[in-house]
Amino acid sequence: MSKKTIIFLHGAWVTPRCWDSFLGYFTQQGYTCLAPAWPHKDKSVKELRLSPPAELAGLGLQEIVDHYAAIIQQQPEPPILIGHSFGGLMTQLLLDRGLGAAGVAIDPAPPKGVMAVKPSVLKSLSGVLFTWRGWRKIVTWSFPEFRYAFVHSLPEQTQREAYETHVVPETGRIFFQAALAPLSPASPMALNFSNSKRAPLLIIAGKDDKIVPQSVVKSTYGKYRQSQAKTDYLEFDGRTHWIIAQDGWEDVAGAIEDWLKKL
């Protein structure tokens, strides 16, 4: 694949800063790189922590995906999409719409039809899901919650630095949309797994991830057996959910570039 524009889609609890290492890497490889923020999150981590925009309350997955779709459609040619966590799910939803030249979903949040009822997942999100009317609120994450879900096996100093540098308040609605997806006929998390016209997709799992366990990511990949479109899978040992920024992120970025070169 020729050196195209890459649009990076971040996940929940963070901002585009989570992509700093990947942006530097892929820019150096000759790609044009963009990392747009979710709606109402286009501020610094400090600003979002001190004064999260009121509009963030109730922001849903559909609105975020539509936001990225508009950005993609403004590009002179279809870009490559690389998403992490909820951004990985959005990457798949956008490819399903016929947008993007190729997509990479890293530790993607599970779409509708993929069961993620695992003890570590429930522990990671229990604080949010037990928030009264959390679907209408801005929710926050404590350091112990972030440490368990994102960086549990990393050195404590690295955990602290990641939390202080990246973690921001978040819309609670997306977590309830994920939890209730099996019960919602019109869930925004639904994919057409048999879509054979979508662009190539690479799905990546971290084998030490607690909030999106490897088994969940592999189940998502398995759903695509119904499709004739190119779908590939990679997994990395010792990687937490912070796979895009923890030590060894270069291995993940390099594997993605190798996959893109082969398209």
Stockholm file with secondary structure:
# STOCKHOLM 1.0

chainA/1-263         MSKKTIIFLHGAWVTPRCWDSFLGYFTQQGYTCLAPAWPHKDKSVKELRLSPPAELAGLGLQEIVDHYAAIIQQQPEPPILIGHSFGGLMTQLLLDRGLGAAGVAIDPAPPKGVMAVKPSVLKSLSGVLFTWRGWRKIVTWSFPEFRYAFVHSLPEQTQREAYETHVVPETGRIFFQAALAPLSPASPMALNFSNSKRAPLLIIAGKDDKIVPQSVVKSTYGKYRQSQAKTDYLEFDGRTHWIIAQDGWEDVAGAIEDWLKKL
#=GR chainA/1-263 SS CCCCEEEEECCTTCCGGGGHHHHHHHHHTTCEEECCCCTTCCSCHHHHHHSCCGGGTTCCHHHHHHHHHHHHHTSSSCCEEEEETHHHHHHHHHHHTTCCSEEEEESCCCCTTSCCCCHHHHHHHHHHHTSTTGGGSEECCCHHHHHHHHCTTSCHHHHHHHHHHHCCCEESHHHHHHHHGGGCTTCTTCCCTTCSSSCCEEEEEETTCSSSCHHHHHHHHHHGGGCCSCEEEEEETTCCTTTTTSTTHHHHHHHHHHHHHHC
#=GC SS_cons         CCCCEEEEECCTTCCGGGGHHHHHHHHHTTCEEECCCCTTCCSCHHHHHHSCCGGGTTCCHHHHHHHHHHHHHTSSSCCEEEEETHHHHHHHHHHHTTCCSEEEEESCCCCTTSCCCCHHHHHHHHHHHTSTTGGGSEECCCHHHHHHHHCTTSCHHHHHHHHHHHCCCEESHHHHHHHHGGGCTTCTTCCCTTCSSSCCEEEEEETTCSSSCHHHHHHHHHHGGGCCSCEEEEEETTCCTTTTTSTTHHHHHHHHHHHHHHC
//
